[in-house]
Amino acid sequence: MERREFIKKLLKRAGIGAGVAVAGTAGLIGYYQPRKEFYGSDAEGVEGKERLEVSKKVVVIGGGLAGISASLELALRGFEVTLVESSPLLGGKLTGWNLEALGESFPVEHGFHGFFDQYYNLNEMFASAGVRPEVFSASPGYPVMFKNAPEELFGQTSKLFPLNVLSMMGQSRRLDLISFLKNSRGLTSMGEMFRYEYKKTFSKYDSIDFMTYCRQGEALPAFVDTVLHPFSDATMNRMEVLSAAEALRYFHFYFMGSPEGLAFKITNRDCMSALVNPLEARLKQLGVKLRKGSTARSVKVNGEKVVGVVVDSPESGSSLFLQVDPAKVPQQGFAAYVTADGIPIVVGRKGSGYVAYDGRCTHAGCTVRPDTLAGGFYCPCHAGRYNASGIPVSGPPKAPLVRLAVALEGGVLVVRREKNFEGREAELLACDYCVAASDVRGIRKLVKASELGRPEFESQVASLGEADPYAVYRLWIDRPLDSAEFPFYTVSGYTYTDSVSLYSHFQEPFISWAKKHGGCVVELHAYAIAPKDIRPEEEIKATMLQELHLLFPESKDARILHELFMQQSNFTRWAPGDHARRPGLETPFSNLFFAGDWVKVDAPVFLMEAAAFTGRLAANAIFRQESLKPTPLPVVPMEGLFA
């Protein structure tokens, strides 16, 4: 689209003819405004029965938002639902736990979460579980802090097109409308954001990354630095490795095509107690059987249907077997290995013999690492620590690591389960339907272990990827950060820090702790750490701390009273070319459906909303087979204003 055409359409559709005042008036009554829609065949008014007449069994695999969403919908319609979650806690990336620190108990979680107004399906799910509106507070703004430029403030923009774009320009110190309109090539690339159309956009732009897209389109550098780069990094994928098509969908969903603009809410209590616990209570109220702390190992099929799901506890099962060269076991500390079916094992020396442990953390099943400094084991997911005997000494784990049998046989160390281990035996949960809603890593393991005999389908699932690792660094310090006016900041231009959350500004019990002690609780996030920036934990922490000093200079003199550092890699990868091979909702088996933010859908959804949406979408697929009325699925407009 040429610059003249873009401007002409912009003015025409907004009714701009006599200046911005007229544009504002026309925008209020203009026909061409983003409006909430209902998705496809799941729209309002579709006929069908409300509930099953004879109950059917459904096994839902995965207790994150997608699995909870599917379970709630199915249970409401009379299905007998069993929800299987390998962690002892539901919630997925929203889950939380308690941390004992400074003589008090604090709730902690994976990081800060913002809940946008266009999270229609997620917000409906919260409301259905009785989540009270008062647990949310409106964010006062969306500030962006730059390393070498003044802070910018977004979020307080009009919801009306084109006033949303114009007001964003007006608020910015670095963006000016004249330079923006003079940049014809840049206007063309900007125009694509308003012309989002699923098939055309992915056909044309999924083969390149978003940074290349911006460079080829000669997007205004100030616009890239001020808006596109910091906002796109929030996908948890770096702009340099993020599919341009996915980025265009992302911006359409969050801003360009959203009737809600950039408005979002934050919870004034931790997400576990504010959101996940009410969801769990609602599941129980509806009769959903919760199998927390159990893992779905595989699905069993007969012909074109799934007949059951093999489930066991994290400690049970008979497949654990490993052979190790004793020469490779260190004299001190432990060496890490992985069995053929992906179970992590740690092996070390003990006196004249050897000792081995199952390397899965007993809190949430993450893989532990040998801790060379402390001599035990460390879980990077939630900062749990064990001593050399596998006994938990700090963090959320309560149970010790599972001890394994290890013996020298024919010059090779053989690791097996203890013969006298009293774990639950694996069992087959029979089902009429199955919804697999694990994260990327979980779904890959499940399909690989199931040996389904569908090579193309299995290859699709195996091709799913995880984004670069992210880190969360929470600090309790002995003084307030007086220059921090907002509870949350997006950050741009630093090696690690992509956002800063001041929990003592918006969430209890951190507000009360800060008032009592005159301190502050601040959390730094690294959304996606580039491979070249992967460093030992202490180096990353030291760099992030220096970045905090640059962002808030008064923090230089602060004393750290307590700290929590977590590093994980479990967000979905959205790389160029991934979309074509991404598995969709349906599978080669008529009663097996997928749900999760990684599922290929044509709807404009992302992150938490994608999880809630696909959970409901999977439930609707089952409803159709049972001639039940589908649940209406609200979405932002399927296409951009200029599509």
N, C-alpha and C positions, 0 to 999 in steps of 0.2 A: 504494500500500500504506500503510495507516494505521500509526501508531507502535505501537499495541498489537499489531497483527497481525505487524508486523516483528519485534518483540521476542519474541513467542510462537514464531514460526517459528525465529528465531535460537536460542532456548533449546531448543526441541524437537529441531531437527536436530543441535544440538551435544550434546544430552543434558545440558544444564545444569539441575539441579534443586536440588542441595544445595551450590551455591557453585562458585567457580572451580576448586577442587581436583577436584570431580566432573567439571566441564567438561573439564579437562585429561585425565582418565582416559577419559572418554567420547570425547573428540576422537581419542585414539589408536586407538580401535577402532571409531569411528563409521563408519557406512556412507556418510554424505553428506560425502565429502571430494573435493576436486578430484583427478582422476586422468588421467594421460596416455591419450589415445585415438589411434586411427588414422583418417585422413581418408577418409570416404565409400567410394567404390568402389575406392580405392587401399589398402584395409586389408590386413592380413595374411591369408594363406590363399587369395588369389585365384589361380586356375589360369592357366596360359599357358606358352609356351616361354620359356626363359631367354635365348637369343641368336638373332640372325638367322641364317638359313641362307644367304642371299645378301645381301651388304652393300648398304646404301643410303647415299646421300650426304645429309648435313645441313650446312647453313651456319648457324652461330650468330652473331648480330650483337650484339656487346657483350661485353667482357672483364671486367665486374664480377662480383659474386657470383652473380647470376642466370645469366649466360652461362656462367660456370665450372661452376655446379651442373648445368645442362642438358648441357653438353659431357661432363662426367664420366660421367653416367648413360648417355648415348647411346653413348659410346665403350666402356663396359663391356659393352654388349649387342651389339657388333659393327658399329655404324654407322661410316661414314667421315666424320669430323667435321672441318670447317674453322671455326676460331674467328677472327672478324674484330674487331679492336679498333683504333680510331683513334689511341689513345695508344701510345707505345712501350713502355708498361708495363701489365701486367694488374693487376686488383685493384679498379678503380673507386675508391670512397671509402676503401678500405683500402690503396690504393697508397702507395708512399713513394719517396724519393729521398735522395741524400746532399747535405749542405750543408757547404761548406768555411768554417770559422769559427774564430777564435782559434788558428790553427795546427793545427787538428785537423779530422777529417771526422766529421760527425754524421749519423745517419739521422733524417729528419723525415718527417712525414705530414700528413694533413689535420686531425688532431686526435685527442683521446683516444677510445678505444673500450672499452666494457665488454661482456663476453660473458656473457650470462645463461644460467643452467642450463636454462631452457625453450627455448633456441635448439636444439631437437632436431635439425632437419635440417641446420642450419649446423654443429653440433658433429659430426654423423655425417660430413659432408663433410670436415671437418678430419681426423677420425680416419682416413678412407679414404685420405687423402693422406699419412699417416704423420706428421702433426703431433704432436709429442711432448707428453704431458701436462705435463711440467716447464716448458714455455714459459709456462704459465699460473700465476698466483698468485691465491689467493682474496682478494677485497677485504675488509679488516677491518671495513667498515661503510659506511653511506650517509649521511654527515653533510650537513645543509643549513644554510647560513649565511645569516642574515637581516640586512637593513640596520638594522632597528630592534627586533630581538628576539634573545634568546639562541639559540645554535646548537642544532639538534635532530639526534639520531642515529637513523637507521633502518637496516634491513638485518639487524640481529641479532634478527629476529622468528621466531616459530614458523612452520612450514609448515602447521600444522593449523588448519583453520577450526573455531571462531571465534577460536582463540587468536592467530592472526596479527593480527586486528583489535584484539583486546584488548591484546596485548602492544605493538602500535604506540601505542595510547592510553597505556599505562602508561609507555612510554619518553619520551613527549612532555611538555615543560614547559608547553605551551600548550593541550593538549587534555586534557579530563577527561571521563570516561565519563558522569557524571551530566548535565552540560550537553548532552552529545551525545545522550543518550537522551531528554532533555526536549524537544529540538528536533524536533517531530513532522514538520514540512514537510521539514526537512533529512534526517530519517531516510528519508523517502519517496524523495528523490533519491539518497541513499546506497543504498537498497534496489535501485534500478535497476541499480546496478553488480553486484549479485549476481543480477539477473534478466536479464543480457545474453542476448539471443536475436537472432541476425542479422537476420532479416526484420522482426520487430517493432521492434527497436531502431532500425534505419535508417529504417523507415517513419515512426516517431514523432519521431525526434530529429535526423535529418540536415539538417533545414531551419533549425536554429538553431546558433549558436556555443556553445562550452562555457561561456564566461563568462555568457552569457544563461541557459543551462540552470541554472547554479548559483544565479544571482540569482532566477530564477523559482521554483526549488525551495527557496529560502531556506536553502541549505546554510550550516552554521555558518561564520561568517567565519574563525575560527581554523583550521578544517579546510581551507578554500579556500587561505588564505595559507600554511599549514604543509605541506600535502600536495598538493592538487590543482593549484595554480598552478605550483610549481616542477617537479613531476613531469610535468605535461602539456606544459610548454615543451620538454621533452626530445624531443618528437615533431619538433622543428625547425619547428613552427608555433606562433605565439603563441595563447594561450588565447582571446583575443578574436576570432580568425579561424579557429579550429579547430572542425570539425564536432563537435557534441555526441555524435553516434553514433560517430564515429571515436574520440573520447575514451573513451567507454564500452567500446569494443572494446579500446582500448589498456590501460586499467586492468584489464579482465578478463584480458588476456594477461599483463601483467606482475605482477599481484598478486592481485586478487580471485578469479580462476579458475585461477591457476597452482599446480600441486602443488609448485613449487620456491620460491615466495616471491620475495623481492628479492635472493637470492644471485646474485652475478656474479663473474666472474674478469677479471683484467687480464693483459696480456702483459708479461713481464719483459725482452723484447727488442722491437724495432720490428716492426710488423705485416708489413712487407714481407718481412723475413728469417724471421720466426717462422711466418707463415701463407701469404702469397701465393707466395713462392718454392717451398715444398713443393707447393702446389696446381699451380703451373706445371710442376714436375718430374713430377708424376703425370699431367698432361695429355699431356706428351711421351711418357711411358712407355706410355701407352695408344694412342699413335699419332695424337693430335689435331694437325692442322696449324694452327700459330699464325700468323696474319697480323697481327702487331702493327705499328702505324704505318700501317695502311691503313684507309680509311673505306668503309663500305657506303653508296653514294650512293642506291641505289634497288633495288626488287625488280621483276623482270619477271614478268608473269603471262600465262597463256594459258588463257582461259576461267575455270574455277573453281580453278585451281592456280597456284602460284608455280613458275616453271621455272628461275629463276636470280637471282643477286644481283649487281648492278653494283658493283664494288670498284675503288678506286684508292688511291694514296698521297695524303696531305694536300696535296701540291704539284701533283699532276697534274690532268688534266681540261681540257676546252676551253671550259667554260661561263663562265669568269671574264671579265666585260666590264662596264665602268662608264663613264658619262659624268659629268663634273664641271664645274661653272661655275668657271672660273679665278679669278673675283673672290672666291669663297668660300674659297680656299686662303690660309691666313694667311701673312704676310710672314716670320714665324719660327715654327718648330715644325711640327706636322702636324695635319691635320684627318682625322677618322675617318668612313668611309662603309661602306655595306653593299650588296653587289650584289643583284640581283633574286632570286638563289637562296641568299641568306643568308651569303655569304662576306665577312668584314670586310676592308676596305682602308684603308690610311693614305696620305695624299697630302700632300706638302710641296714647298717651293721649294728649288732648289739652284742657286746662281748666277743665271743668267738663265733657267734652265729649271726643270723639275719632276722629282720623284722619287716613286715609289710602291712600297709593299710589301704583300704578303699579310699581313693583320693577325692571322694565327693563329700563336700561339706554337709554336715547333718542338719544345718539350718534350712538351706534352700537348694541343695544339690549342686552348687557351683564347684568347680575344680579348685582344690587347694594347691598352694605352692610350698615347696620347702623354704623355710625361713632361715637363711644362712646366718643372719645376725643373732636371732633369738634361739636358734637351734630347734625349733618346732615347725609348725605349719601356719600358713596365712591364707585366708580366703579374701581375694581382692574385691569380690562382689559387695560384701557388707562388712568388711573389716573384722571378720572373726579370726581368732588366733587359738592355736592348740599348742600344747607342749610336745616334746619329742615322744611322749607316750600316747599321743593322740587325744589327750584330755583337754577340753575347752578351758581357756584361761581368761578370755575377754571377748566382747562382742556378743552377737545374738545366739550362737550355737549353745545348746544345752547338753546334747548327747555327745559322747566321744566318737572319734572316727572308728569305723568298723575294722577290727583286727583280722588279718588274713593268715592263712597257713602258708608257710614258706619252708621249703626243704631242698637240699642239694641232692639232685638225682642225676647220676652219670655226668658229673661235671657241670650241670646246668641247674640254676635256681628255678624251681617250679613254684608258682604262687597259685593257691586255690582258696576257696572258702573254707573256713573252719568246719570240720565235720560235725561238730556239736553246736553249730550256729542255729539258734532258734528264731529264724525269721519267717515271715509269712510266705507260704508257697505261692507261686504264680497261679492265677485263676483266670478262667475265661468268662467274661461278662457277655452273655448273649444279648443281641440287640436286633431290633427291626430297622433302625437307622443309626448312623454314626456321624457326628460332626467333629472333624479334627481341627482344633483351634489353637494348636501350640504355636510357639514362636518359630522362627526360621530353623534354628538348630534342632528343636524338638521334632518338627515335621520331617526334616531330612532323616533323622534317626529312625523315626517311626516307619516311614515308607521303606527305607533300606532294610530294616529288620523284618518287614512283612513279606518280602519275596513275592511280590504280587504277580510277576510274570507279564508285566506291561512295560517293556523297556523304554518306550518313548515317554510315557507318563513318568516313570521313575527318573528318567534323565531330566525332565522338566523340574521336578522337585529338587533333585540333586544340584541343579544350577542356581538355586536360590542362594543369595549371599547376605552376609552381615556387613553393616557399615563399619568404618574405622572405630577403634575403641573410644569411649568417652570416659571422662573422669569427673568426680564430684568431690570437692574439698570443703568441708564445713569447719568453721573456726569459732570457738568461744574466746572472745578477747576482753580485756579488762577496761575498755573505754568505748564510748559511742563513736560512731562515724557521723559527725555533725554535718558534714557537707553532703551527705546522702539524703536527698529529698524524696526519693521514691523507694518503694519496697523491692522493685525489680529493675534491672538495667540490662539491655543488650549491649555487648561490647564488640568492638571491631578493631582489627589491626594488631592484636597481640598473639604471641605464639600459642598459648593455651587457652586463656580465659575468653569465653564467648558470652558469658552472662554472669551477673552477680545478683544474688537474692539476699535481702536482709530480713531474716526470719524474725528478728526482734522488732521489726517494724509492722508485722502484719499477723503473726501467728502465736497463739498460746501453746505451751507455757513459756515461750521464749521472750514474749513481751514482758511478762512478770519477772522473769529471771533478770532481764536487762535493767528493769527499774530497781530491783532489789540490790543488784551488785554494781550498777553503773557501767555495765559492759554492753556488749553487742554480740549477736550471733549472725555471722555472715557466711554465705556459701558461694563458692566459685565453681562454675561449670566449664569444662572443655567438651564441646559438643562432638567433635570428631578429630582425633589426634592423627595427623598425617604420619605415614610410615617413617619419614625422616626425623620426626620429632618424638618417636618412641624412646623413652629414657627410663632408667630406674625410678622407682617411686619417689625417693628422696629428692632427686633432681627435678622432677616435675613439680613436686610440692614447693621446692625452693623458688622455682621460676614463677609459679602462680602467686606465691606470696609477694614477690617483687612486683608483679603486675598489679596486685591489690594496692601496694604502696603508691604506684604511679596513678592509679585511678582515684584513690582516696588518700592523699598525703598524710593525713593525721594518723593513719594506721601504722606508719613507720615506728612510732613510739609505743605502740600497743604491745602488751605481753599476751602471748597465747596461753590460755588457761586449759584448753582441751581442744583436740582436733580429731576429725574423722575423714579418712581418705578412702574412696572407693573407685575402682576402675573396672569397667565391664565392656563387653562387645556383644550386644544383643538387639540392636536396632536394625531394621530392614535396610538393605542396600538398594539404592535406586540408580544404578549405574547405566550409562548408555548401552543400549542393546538388550538390557535385562527384560524389558517389557514383553518382547515377542515370545520368549520362552517361559514367562511366568505362568504357573498353573492358575486356573480360574476356580470358580465356585464348584463346578461340577467335575466329577472324576469318571474314569472308565467304569465305575461301579455305581449302579443306579441309586443306592441308598447311602453312599458316602459323599459327604460334602465338606468343603474347606471353608474356614473363616479365619480372618486375621488381617492386619494391615498390609501383608505381603501378597494377598490374593489379587489376581488380575480382575479388575472391574472397570466398566466404562463410566461409573459415577464419579463426580468431582468430590471426592472425600480424601482425607489424609489423617495420618497419625491416629490419635485416640478415636476420632469420629469414624475413621475407616474400620477400626476394630469393631466398634459397636454396630456400624452399618452392616458389615459382612456377617456378623453373628445373626442379626435379624434376617438378612438375605438368605442365609442357610436355613433358618427356621421356615421362611416362606417357601423355599424349595420343597421342604417336607410337607408343608401344608397343602401345596398344590397336588402332591401325590395322594393326599388323603381327602381331597376335595374340600379343604377348609379355606375360609376367607383369609387372604394374606394380610399381614400387618402393613398399613401404609408407611412408606419410608420417605420422610421429607429430606430434600437435598437443596443446596443452592442451585441456581440455574444450570442446566446441563451444558449450555453453551455460552460463550461470551456475547456481549451486546452487539458486536460487529461480525459475528460468525455468519 
